[in-house]
Amino acid sequence: MDIVRLQSEPINIDEALQTLHDESCGGQAVFLGTVRNAFEGRESRGLYYEAYHDLAIKEMERIAEELAREFNIVHGVMIHRVGELVLGEAAVLVATSAPHRAQAIAACQAGIDRIKERVPIWKKERWATGEAHWHHDPANLGETLL
């Protein structure tokens, strides 16, 4: 994987696309997760992401190694934002390139699924009512934080 990173700055999609380019690759796949305006049936105003940085990077690197081995990807990018994000901003990007489209698409989907399942990243939903609530995937670390 060429890029594995947590960052507070906006995700540069052009950087990811340039990283994927390789004449040996016939397929490129990109997943871009963005901040939506509703969650669990409630109106949202944005998100705040927090991560256990060292462990998150280590786990993302493990995932990157798995994807390269399992799907024969040539290039890849995994970036997750931390900090305050507003509606419409990119929160996570997973991008892969491989000799064939099926490999690139499968690797990209596996990458985002594994990030959500295994990487210690939490999000705080900011509701339109002014309330906020911490969430994380139960498969990640156990239970919703209060």
N, C-alpha and C positions, 0 to 999 in steps of 0.2 A: 504494500500500500504506500503510495507516494506521499499522501498527506493524512495524518491522524492528529486531530487537534480539538481542544476546547478553546473558545474565544469569546470575548465580550463584544468585539467589533462585528458589524454586519458581515454576513457570508458573501464572498466574492464569487459569484457563479461563473464568471468568465475565467477566473483562475482554475476552477475545477474543470471546466471544459477544455482548457488548454492542456491541463495535466493528463487528461484522458487520451489526447490525440496520439495515435501511433498507426503507421501505415500497415502494420501487421494485424490490426484489429478491425473487424467488420461490424462490431456491435459496441454501442455505448448506451448505458442506461443511467438515468439520473432520477433520484427521489429527493424532492424538496418538501420538507414539512414546514408549514407556516402557521402563525398564530391566528386562530379563528375567533369569530365574534360570539360564539356560544359553546357551552360545555355542560353536559348533563342537564340539558333543558333550561339552562340559565344564561342570561346575557352576560358576556364577558367583556372586559375592557383591556385585557392584556395578560401577560405572564411574566413571572420572575423565575429563572432557572438557577439552581445551585447544584454543585457537584462536589463529590469527594475527589478532587483533582487527580492526585497521583494514582489512586486506584482506578478511576475512570479511564485515564489514558492507558494504563496497563491493560485493562480489559478490552478497550478498543483496539489495541495493538494485537491482542490475542485473536480477536474477531477478524482482524485484517489478515493475519496468518492463515486462519481457517478458510477464509474466502479464497485466498490465492491458491491454497492446496486443493480445495474441493471443486472450484469452478474454473481454474486455469485463467484467472484474470491477469491481464498484463499491467494495467494501471488502476489505481483506485484512490478515492478521496472519502474521508469521513470527518465531518466537522459538526460539532454541536455548540450552540450558543450557551452562554451563561450570562446572568444579569437580567436586567429589565428589557422586555420586548413589548412592542406595541402591535396592535392588530395589523395583520398582513405581512409582518416581518418574517423572514426565514429563520426557523429555530434549529433545523437540522438538515444536513445534506449528506447523502450517500451517493456516490457515483462510481461506476466501474466501466472498464473497457476490456474486451476479450476478442479472440478470433471470431467468435460466432455470437449472434444476438441472444440466443437462448442462455448462454453462459453469463453474459453481461446482465441480462434481466434477472436471472435466478440469483446471482451473486448480490445484486443491488437489493432485492427483496430480502434475502437472508441477512444482509448487513443491517438494514433498518430494524428488522424483527429482533435480531440479537442485541442490538443497542438497547431497544425498549425492554427486553427481558433481563439483561445482565449488567448494564452499566449504571453505577450509582449516581443518577441524576434525578433531582426532584424539581417539581414545578409548583409555584404558588399561583393559583388562579385569582385574578382580581375581578370580582363581580361588579356589575353595573351599579349595584346597591351600595358599593363602598366596602363591602366585606371582602375578605381574602381567605383562601383556604389552601393549605399545602396538600399536594397529591404526589404519589409515585406509583409505579406499577407494582402490584402486590407480589409478582414474581421476583421483583428486584430485592426488596429487603423486608417484606413482611406485612406491614399495615399502613394505613393512611396516617400521616403525622398530623397532630393537632396544633 
